[in-house]
Amino acid sequence: METIVVVDGVPYTFLTSEGSTALKVEAETTESKDVKPKSVPLPSIWLITRTNGTPLFGLKPDSEDKSFRIMTAEKLYAEKYQWFEPLADNYRKLIWVNEESTQAGSEAYVAYKHFEWQGIIDYANVDRPSIAYAKQSYADWKVRSAGGDGYLMVLVKDKPYWTDGIGQIPFAVDTYRLYLERYQDIDTAIKETIVTGIQFGDGMPIGAKVDEKNEYDNFIILRAALWASENFKLIVEHHAASPIRSTEKEMNPVSIPYVPTSNVRLENPILQGELDKYGIWNKQVGE
């Protein structure tokens, strides 16, 4: 199978055969007196493949990186690289996606679980106990059949993501609603959502590891909290005390209805101003 990838305006052909992929180099005839081997120009790209060699997407290496690599998505994940949050650590720009990734039944298509943003939102909008989002619990989106279903990657609106990144969204939306009801302040709810994400960085309800790294999972939590701040409305009713309303909660009930406005916050990476305001993961929790 041949795949053509255009890098810096130049088309390169990659050949996939027997479970591996290599750059196809066209033979060039030379005069018999030539003794120096011809140099082969290599594209500046990290080509990411399935374990069977199928090309999936390409990343632009940084100047200090090895400029040309072909590796599996599993290896890329193990090396902690990502392509969807430019301000997070280990970012490499996405420069090519195999167009067959959206063609049902193709080798590239089956590498992903496929979603639209609304499907993820619908899952996140279900009100669940916070403990339900613990690692491997019944609402853990990454492993549930209605969510990531154990896939390493998902394709959302034609763009690939690590599944464990997108899996932060339902947790973050639920946590934001919890804090908005408690504090009745949008800014506080966003910040407390981030703090909770840091405190339970590995998803374990007991003995969790704190995650204060500048990595993509914290950025996705912030994406989701910012989206929730624009798509959920705080409504506080006020009633006089009565035989059926005697407590603060009964006299001033709070509801947090979903009032959809825009998905821009979910679909786009965190901006510098947002990071400056809410990016507390590099600080000690509680400072």
Helices and strands as residue ranges (DSSP letters): E 2-7, E 10-17, E 20-23, E 45-49, E 55-60, E 68-72, H 73-78, E 93-97, G 99-102, G 109-111, E 112-115, H 117-124, G 130-133, E 153-156, E 159-162, H 163-166, H 168-183, H 186-199, H 216-231, E 235-236, H 248-251, E 254-255, H 264-267, H 272-278, G 280-282
